[in-house]
Every structure is written in C-alpha cells, then in structure tokens.
Amino acid sequence: MTHITFIEPSGQEVTVTITDGWSLMQGATSQGVDGIVAECGGSCACATCHCYVDEARLAELPPPSEAELAMLENVAAERRPNSRLSCQIKAAPALEGLRVTLPDTQE
C-alpha cells in the first residue's frame, strides 16, 4: 500500500492509500478524489486523468510510453514538463509520499 497525496483543483490536499500495482487514477477515483474524470477508464485513450507530478520526484517514475505522450498532446489544461496521465503511473513502495497536483480542468 502506497500513500499518495493529490492536490485537488480547489487546493485541498487529499492523501489516499493505493494498493500497489493499481494506477494512481484507480486509487484516486475509488476514493473520491476530485479532479480526475477518467473517461476511458484507464486505457490511455482520453487524457482526462492528466496530472502534474512533483518535479522533485519525476525522475523516479518510468518514462511515459509513446501512447501516453500522444495523449498528453490532447490535455485540456496546460501541458507542463511534469505532466503525466495518472492512469499510467502504478503505485509502488518507491512512490511512497508522492504529491500529484490535478489541473483546473480535464475537459
């Protein structure tokens, strides 16, 4: 189980416990975190689970796949160097305490 802190569009911080191997999107949506739409259910086909990963820890994540990079071209909010799709990041002990900010809009 990994603790991830999401910063919702309102600025509220919500720390959730996610089963290792689950995506950050799955963990957030199952626990009511506001700011992730997840229209495609995690199949990397919609970009509505866009997030900004804490830049200090970005290098700890596996690099984005070509499919994720293509979807990031379609995000509704500003794309930044630390933009990722939360459906493509798997919870793991190495990510304990990771902070993820959700943009103001997903659509």
Secondary structure, DSSP 8 states (H G I E B T S, - for coil): -EEEEEE-TTS-EEEEEE-TTSBHHHHHHHTT-TT---TTSSSSSS-TTEEEE-GGGGGGS----HHHHHHHTT-SS---TTEEEGGG-B--GGGTT-EEE--S---
